[in-house]
Amino acid sequence: MGFRRHGPFRVGDQVQLTDPKNKRHTITLKEDGVFHTHKGAIPHSDLIGQPEGSVVRSSGGTQYLAFRHLLQDYTLAMPRGAAVIYPKDASMIVGMADVFPGARVIEAGVGSGALTCFLLRAVGPDGHVTSYERRQDFADVARKNVENFYGGPMDDTWRLVVGDLNDSIDEADVDRVILDMLAPWECVDAAAKALTPGGVICCYVATTTQLSKTVEVIRDHGCFTEPHAWETLVRDWHVEGLAVRPDHRMIGHTGFLVSARRMADGVTPPPRRRRPKGTTEEL
């Protein structure tokens, strides 16, 4: 977790170069490295020792803005074994599931490691994330992506287990359980047993059928509060002088999120009170 994210560029840093058309390229700085494009070459030595936010010029005269990439940029560009959780959803999971520094988190369905990167940053050096992934090939891609972003192994704060959560889980009193899989309802009971009272379960699903099944299983389990389901839509805006309008494109539906809190053992959740038909008044 000590991988440097500020200061002048140095050998080994990953640098994001952005051209005038906002096309981005990520390079890893080497002493004798050269970045080649159809717009000319940029020796890595032109970047080493320079502060973030510098501008470098290729041999063809094109200017590039140089920064270390943000986590959101890295996760969108990382090599993929499985589809990644978009930054807008990863941010909501970290925020709405209240993943805090020092938390103990279980993640099932590691995919390509995008959410893992967000979780590790949120729990910090005093927390711990255990990721369960059924497929070895996905686990290999995720490990490489996570270690590439953080600059090396994360043995003190991250454990990657290849196996099914229901069969492999060996933890108790964890603070958060995040399920990103085709059938998260199959792991609700395992999550309940692992979570400490007051802990949060958060599930990421893609379809309304999965959403309905997940909510009903959490609701009927008996150990959780009433599940909350939502999605997040992101729309950029074009702002240039008085020309202010929404962009023509937006990040629409990517997935649904469902969260609930673990109740104390032996406590039955209060019965839900429904609004009577034909009235707006609460019972």
N, C-alpha and C positions, 0 to 999 in steps of 0.2 A: 504493500500500500504506500510505500515511500517513493514510488516512481514520480520523478519531477515533472510538474505540469506548468512551470513558469520559469522566467529567466531567459537569458540568451540561448539560442539554438546550439546544440552540441551533437557530437557524433552519437548515433543511436536513436536520436529523437525522430518521431514521426511528424512530418510537416505536411500541411495541406496547402497546396498552391491553387489559387483561384485566378482564372484569366478574365479579361474584360467582358466575356459573354457569360460569366458566372459558372463556367465549367471547372470542376474541382478535380485535382489529382493529389493522391497521397504518396509521399516518398519517405523512405527511411534513410537518414543522413549517414553517409560513409565518407571517410577521409578522401578517397579518390573517386567518389561517385559522380555520375553525370546523369541528369534527367533529360531525356530526349523527347521532343514532340515534333509535329510537322511545322511548328512555329519556331524551331530552333532548339538549341541545347542550353541547359543551365548547370554549370558545375556546382556540386554540393558545397564546395568551398566558398561560394558566394553567399551561402546561407549560414554556415557554421560561424558562431560568434555574434551573429546579428540578433537584435531583439525581435520579439514577436510583433507582427504588424508592419514588418519591413516590406519593401517592394523590390523585387529582383527583375532583371530584364534578360530575356533569352537572347541567343546570338542572332535571332531573326528580328529582334526589336520589340517583341511583345512583353508587356509588363505583367507580372504575377504578384498577387498579394499573398504573403506567407504568414500563416498562423499554425500553431498546434491545433489539430482538429478537436472539436467538441465531441463529447460522447455520443450525442445524437447523430453527428456526421459519421462517426466511426461505425456505429451499428447499422446504418443504412448502407454503408459501402463494404462491410465485412464479407468475407467468403461465407457462403451459406451451405449447410447441409439440409436444414429445414427452414421454413419461412421464419423470419424474425418478428418479434413483437415490436411494433412501431414505437418511436420515442414518445408519441402522445399517449399511448396506452401504458408504456413502462413508467412514465412520469405519474400517471394517475394511480397505478398500482402502488408505487412508492409513497405517494401522498395520501391517497384515500385509505390504504391499508396501514398507514402510519408506521412505515418501516423506519425505525429510529436507530441512532448510533448505539452500538452495543447489543442490538437485537440478535436473537437466534432465529434463523429463517430456514424453512424447508421449501425447496422449489422442485416440483415434479414436472418433467417435460422441459429439458434444458434447451432443446432445439439447436440453434447456432450460437447460443451464449449471450445474446443481446440483453435480455432481461437480467441475466446473471451479473453482467457488468454494472447495471444500475443498482442491483441489490447490494453488491459488494461495496460500492461507493457509499450507499446509504447506511449500512451497518458499521462501516469504519473498521479501524484496526482492532477494536475491542469486541466486535460482533463476529458472527459466524454464519455462513450460508452452506447448506448441504443440498446439492442438486442431484436428482435422480433422473436418469435417462435410460429408456429401454434399449435403444439402439447404439451399438458401439461406434458406428460410423458418425452418427450425430454427436456423440460424446467427444470423439476425437477432434471434430471441427470446432466444437464449443471450447474445449480446453485450449486449443491453439489461438482462437480469437480472444479469449479472456487473458491469457498470458501475454499475447502480443500487445494488448491495450495497456496492461498494467506493468509491462516490462519484465516479466518473469513469473515463476511459480507463485501461487497464492496459498501455500500449504497451511499457513497459520489461520487463515480466515475462510478457506473454501475447501470443501470435500466433494468430489464428483464420483457418484456411485452409478455403475452400469447395472441396471436391474429395475424391476417393477417396484413402485413405492410400497404396495401392499405386502410384498414378500421381503423387501430389503430394509424397511424402516427399523431403526434401532434407537430412536431418540424420544425423549419425553420432555415436557415442560418447555416446549418451544414457543416463541412469541407469535410467529406468523407462518402460515402455510399458503403457498402460491401454487395453484394447479393450472397448467397450460397443456392440455391434452384433449384428445378426441372425446373421452368419456370421463370427465372429472368426477361425476357422481359415483363412480366405482371406488373412489379413494376418499370419500367424505368420512366414512367411519374411521379409517386410518388417521385422517387429519384430526378428527375429534379426540382420538386417543393420544396423539402427540402434542396437541395444543394445551397450554396452560389456561386456566380460567381467565377470561378477559382477552385471550388471544384472538387473532383475526384469521379467517379463511377467505381467500380471494381467488376466484376462478375466472379464467379467460377462455371464452368460447366464441366460435365464429358464426353460428347459425341460430335462428330462433328456436329450432327443435332442441338443440343442445341447451340453449338458455332455459327453456321451459323445464326440461328434465332435471337440470342442475338445481334450479330453484326449488322444485318440488321435493327432491331428495334431501336437500339441506333443511327445508321446512319440516319434513316429516321425521327427520332424524331424532329430534328431541333434545339435542345438546346445544343448539344454536338459536340465536335471536332471529327474528324475521329477516330473511335475506333481502338485500338491496341490489337491484339490477339497473345498469345504466350503460350508455356509450358516450364517447367523446368525438365530436366533429371539429375539425380545425379548418379555418378559412383565412387565407392571407388577404391583405388589402393592398391595392395599388395607390400610392400617395405621391403625387407630383404636382406641386403648386395647388391650384384649386381643383385639379383632376383627382378626385378621391372616390374610389369605387372598389367593390370586392373583386378579387382576381377571378378570372374565368374558370380556373381550376381550383379544386380544394381536396383535402384529404377527408373523404367521407367515411363510410362505414369500413372499419377494419375488424372489429370484434366487440363482443359484449363483455362487461365485467360484472361479477356477482360477488358480493361480500357479506359476511355475517360474523358475529362474535360468539366465541365459546362461552357457554354458561357454566356455572359451578356444577360439580357432580351432584346428581340427585335432585336438581332443581328443574321443575317443569316450566317451560315458558308460558306466560299468560296467554289465554286464548285470543286469537285475532278478533277484532271487532270490525265488522264490515259496515259500510254505508248502506242503509236501506234503499231499495229500488225506488226511483222517482223522487228522491229528496237530496238536498245538498247538505243537510245537517248531519253532524257526527253523532253516533250513539253515545 
